[in-house]
């Protein structure tokens, strides 16, 4: 090993650095692939990029194409595409896949959509493929596990300075991830989760949605952002009226004040008179009702209504807007269950 170089050992996707003798003995004991002749100047880059480098980075550190070909032929390294070199020959760890994806295009690129949001901490929506965004008119060959999205409004300025592979802002990642979802329900769930997990705010989502322009699901996403911020319930309640009419119910009484036994006053979204004289209470829950505190209060309120002798039906605002037939069917069957 030449002066100014270090040996790097790879263990489960992490890098550790050692001198010559210690590195050899440890490698023999544990057996993972060992990287050789990595210049000291690249230590920081190798650690930050999980052992995934571009050919340009290697060239700047003094590694010629001959060196790269020799390391690959010797089964010490592996290449991905024309521009990326992985400094081991084992299966790629998840972080390494992310770095490979953003380095392959060799131009401004970032993790995007659910990949970007997951990297920022979003739970429950990890994608099957790595999603990246690049400027419009980008042409590059990618592995099948990478999904490339071209964007006319993407620039290097959209990439944050967080640690790890470059990624778009949380708000943009969530809006992109929602708009790239085929089903509106999942698109809305992505935004709800982003706010519920405290990764962003409704105001930031609204601003990013405005900048995105005419994207898939834009109208329903705008509505659900209103729900999350607490200002969109009225639209869902208005949508409830025509559905109730189709179910054969009369015009509802809306936003009624109810005083509970403890003296607390709360609003009830809608009441319907059923054929046998029973009064049906209907609640339309916006996304804010997913918060634990709101859910506890809603449960208490529903219990009080039922104790008072009234049946209760509850519908998420998203269901009212996207699955009207299901809402109508349940309202109709409630009406039929209360025929005189």
C-alpha positions in Angstrom: 0.0 0.0 0.0 1.5 3.4 -1.0 2.0 6.4 1.3 -1.2 8.4 1.8 -3.6 5.6 1.2 -5.8 3.6 3.6 -7.5 0.3 3.6 -11.3 0.3 4.1 -13.4 -2.5 5.4 -17.1 -2.8 4.5 -19.4 -4.2 7.2 -23.2 -4.2 6.6 -23.1 -1.0 4.6 -20.8 1.0 7.0 -17.2 2.0 6.4 -14.3 1.8 8.9 -10.7 2.8 8.2 -7.6 1.1 9.4 -3.8 1.0 8.8 -2.1 -1.8 6.9 -1.5 -4.5 9.5 -4.7 -4.0 11.5 -6.8 -4.0 8.4 -5.3 -7.3 7.1 -5.8 -9.2 10.4 -9.4 -7.9 10.9 -10.3 -8.8 7.3 -9.0 -12.4 7.8 -11.0 -12.7 11.0 -14.4 -11.5 9.8 -14.1 -12.2 6.0 -16.1 -9.3 4.4 -14.7 -7.7 1.2 -11.8 -5.4 1.8 -11.1 -2.3 -0.3 -7.5 -1.5 -1.1 -5.4 1.5 -2.1 -8.1 4.1 -1.4 -6.3 7.5 -1.2 -6.5 9.4 2.0 -8.0 12.3 0.1 -11.1 10.2 -0.5 -11.7 9.0 3.0 -14.4 11.5 3.7 -16.1 11.1 0.4 -16.1 7.3 0.6 -17.6 7.4 4.1 -20.2 10.0 3.2 -21.3 8.2 0.0 -21.3 4.7 1.5 -18.4 3.5 -0.8 -20.1 4.6 -4.0 -18.1 7.0 -6.2 -18.1 8.4 -9.7 -15.3 7.7 -12.1 -14.6 11.5 -12.0 -14.2 11.5 -8.3 -11.7 8.6 -8.6 -9.9 10.3 -11.5 -9.4 13.4 -9.4 -7.9 11.3 -6.7 -5.4 9.8 -9.1 -7.2 6.6 -10.1 -7.0 6.1 -13.8 -9.3 4.0 -15.9 -6.7 1.3 -15.9 -6.8 1.2 -12.1 -10.6 0.9 -12.1 -10.6 -1.9 -14.7 -8.0 -3.8 -12.8 -10.0 -3.5 -9.5 -13.1 -4.7 -11.3 -11.4 -7.5 -13.0 -9.9 -8.5 -9.7 -13.4 -8.7 -8.3 -12.6 -6.0 -5.7 -14.9 -3.4 -7.1 -18.0 -3.3 -9.3 -19.3 -0.8 -11.8 -22.9 0.3 -12.3 -23.5 2.0 -15.7 -20.8 4.1 -17.2 -20.1 6.5 -14.4 -20.5 4.8 -11.0 -18.1 2.6 -9.2 -18.9 0.7 -6.0 -15.8 0.0 -3.9 -16.7 -3.6 -3.1 -18.1 -6.6 -5.0 -20.9 -7.6 -2.6 -24.6 -7.0 -2.8 -25.5 -3.3 -2.5 -26.9 -2.1 0.8 -30.0 0.1 0.7 -28.0 3.3 1.3 -25.6 2.3 -1.5 -28.6 1.8 -3.9 -29.7 5.4 -3.1 -26.3 6.8 -3.9 -26.0 4.8 -7.1 -29.4 6.1 -8.2 -28.5 9.8 -7.7 -24.9 9.5 -9.2 -25.8 7.6 -12.3 -27.3 10.5 -14.3 -24.1 12.6 -13.9 -26.0 15.8 -13.7 -28.2 17.5 -11.1 -30.3 14.7 -9.6 -32.0 14.0 -6.3 -34.1 11.4 -4.5 -37.7 12.3 -5.0 -41.2 11.3 -4.3 -41.6 8.6 -1.7 -37.9 7.8 -1.9 -37.1 11.4 -0.9 -39.8 11.4 1.8 -38.7 8.1 3.2 -35.1 9.3 3.4 -36.4 12.3 5.3 -38.1 10.0 7.8 -41.5 9.2 6.4 -42.7 5.9 7.7 -45.1 3.4 6.1 -44.7 4.4 2.5 -41.3 2.9 1.4 -41.4 2.5 -2.4 -40.4 -0.7 -4.2 -38.0 1.3 -6.5 -35.7 4.2 -5.9 -37.4 7.3 -7.4 -35.1 10.1 -8.6 -35.9 13.5 -10.3 -33.7 15.0 -13.0 -34.0 18.0 -15.3 -36.1 17.6 -18.4 -34.5 15.9 -21.4 -32.2 13.7 -19.4 -31.1 10.4 -21.1 -29.3 7.7 -19.1 -29.5 4.0 -18.7 -30.6 2.9 -15.2 -31.0 -0.4 -13.3 -34.6 -1.7 -13.2 -34.9 -0.8 -9.5 -34.5 2.9 -10.3 -37.5 5.0 -11.5 -36.5 8.3 -13.2 -38.8 11.3 -13.4 -38.0 14.3 -15.6 -39.1 17.7 -14.4 -39.0 21.1 -16.2 -39.0 22.9 -12.9 -36.2 20.9 -11.2 -32.9 22.6 -10.6 -29.9 22.1 -8.4 -31.5 24.7 -6.1 -34.3 22.2 -5.3 -31.8 19.9 -3.5 -31.5 20.3 0.2 -28.3 20.2 2.2 -29.3 17.3 4.5 -26.9 14.5 5.2 -27.1 11.4 2.9 -27.9 11.2 -0.8 -29.3 14.5 -2.3 -33.0 14.7 -2.1 -35.7 17.2 -2.7 -37.4 19.1 0.1 -39.9 17.2 2.3 -42.8 19.2 0.9 -41.8 18.6 -2.7 -41.1 14.9 -2.1 -44.5 14.4 -0.5 -46.4 16.3 -3.3 -44.5 14.5 -6.0 -45.0 11.1 -4.3 -48.7 11.9 -4.0 -49.1 12.9 -7.6 -47.1 9.9 -8.9 -49.5 7.6 -7.0 -52.1 6.0 -9.2 -54.9 5.9 -6.6 -56.3 9.2 -5.1 -56.7 7.5 -1.7 -53.0 6.6 -1.5 -52.1 10.1 -2.7 -54.1 11.7 0.1 -52.7 9.2 2.7 -49.2 10.3 1.8 -49.9 13.9 2.6 -51.7 13.1 5.8 -48.9 10.9 7.0 -46.3 13.6 6.2 -48.1 16.1 8.4 -49.1 13.6 11.1 -45.5 12.4 11.4 -44.4 16.1 11.8 -42.2 16.2 8.7 -43.9 19.3 7.2 -46.9 21.6 7.5 -50.1 22.1 5.5 -48.9 25.6 4.6 -45.7 24.2 3.0 -47.6 21.5 1.2 -50.1 24.1 -0.2 -47.2 26.2 -1.4 -45.5 23.3 -3.1 -48.8 22.1 -4.7 -49.3 25.6 -6.1 -45.7 25.6 -7.6 -46.3 22.1 -9.1 -49.2 23.4 -11.2 -51.4 21.0 -13.2 -50.4 17.6 -11.7 -52.3 14.4 -11.2 -54.8 14.5 -8.3 -54.3 18.3 -7.9 -57.9 19.0 -7.0 -58.3 16.3 -4.4 -54.8 17.1 -2.9 -55.8 20.7 -2.5 -59.0 19.6 -0.7 -57.2 17.2 1.6 -54.6 19.9 2.5 -57.5 22.1 3.5 -58.8 19.2 5.7 -55.4 18.8 7.3 -55.2 22.5 8.1 -58.8 22.4 9.5 -60.4 24.6 6.8 -61.8 22.1 4.4 -64.7 20.4 6.3 -67.4 22.4 4.7 -66.7 21.1 1.2 -67.0 17.5 2.4 -70.2 18.3 4.3 -71.7 19.9 1.2 -70.8 16.8 -0.8 -72.7 14.7 1.8 -76.1 16.3 0.9 -76.5 14.9 -2.6 -75.4 11.5 -1.4 -78.0 11.5 1.3 -80.7 12.5 -1.2 -79.8 9.5 -3.3 -80.2 7.3 -0.2 -83.7 8.6 0.2 -83.0 10.8 3.2 -84.4 14.3 3.8 -82.3 17.5 3.8 -80.0 17.3 6.8 -79.7 19.8 9.7 -76.1 21.0 9.7 -73.6 22.2 12.3 -75.8 21.8 15.3 -74.7 22.7 18.8 -74.9 20.0 21.4 -74.4 20.4 25.1 -73.0 17.3 26.8 -73.7 16.3 30.4 -70.4 17.8 31.6 -71.5 21.1 30.1 -69.1 21.1 27.1 -70.6 22.4 23.9 -69.7 20.7 20.6 -70.8 20.9 17.0 -72.5 18.0 15.2 -71.9 17.9 11.5 -75.3 16.7 10.4 -78.6 15.2 11.6 -81.2 13.3 9.5 -84.7 12.3 10.5 -85.3 8.6 9.8 -88.7 7.2 8.8 -89.5 5.9 12.3 -88.7 9.2 14.0 -85.2 8.3 15.1 -82.6 11.0 14.6 -79.4 9.9 12.8 -76.2 11.7 13.6 -73.6 11.9 10.9 -70.0 13.1 11.3 -67.7 13.9 8.5 -64.1 13.6 9.7 -61.3 15.6 8.1 -57.7 14.4 8.2 -57.1 16.3 11.4 -59.3 13.7 13.2 -56.5 11.2 12.7 -54.5 12.9 15.4 -54.6 10.9 18.7 -56.0 13.9 20.7 -58.8 14.5 18.1 -59.6 10.7 18.0 -60.0 10.6 21.8 -62.3 13.5 21.7 -64.3 12.1 18.8 -64.7 8.8 20.6 -66.1 10.6 23.7 -68.5 12.7 21.7 -69.8 9.6 19.8 -70.3 7.8 23.0 -72.4 10.7 24.4 -74.5 10.8 21.2 -75.2 7.0 21.4 -76.0 7.2 25.1 -78.5 9.9 24.2 -80.3 7.4 22.0 -79.2 8.4 18.6 -77.3 6.1 16.1 -74.1 7.6 14.6 -72.5 7.1 11.2 -69.0 8.5 10.6 -67.4 9.0 7.2 -63.8 10.3 6.5 -64.0 13.4 4.2 -61.9 11.5 1.7 -64.5 8.7 1.5 -67.3 11.3 0.9 -65.3 12.7 -2.0 -63.9 9.6 -3.6 -66.3 6.8 -2.8 -69.7 8.4 -2.8 -71.6 5.1 -3.7 -70.3 3.5 -0.5 -71.5 6.4 1.6 -74.9 6.4 -0.2 -75.3 2.6 0.3 -74.7 2.9 4.1 -77.1 5.8 4.4 -79.7 3.9 2.5 -79.4 0.8 4.6 -79.6 2.9 7.8 -82.9 4.4 6.4 -84.3 0.9 5.6 -83.3 -0.3 9.1 -85.6 2.3 10.6 -88.7 1.9 8.5 -91.8 2.0 10.7 
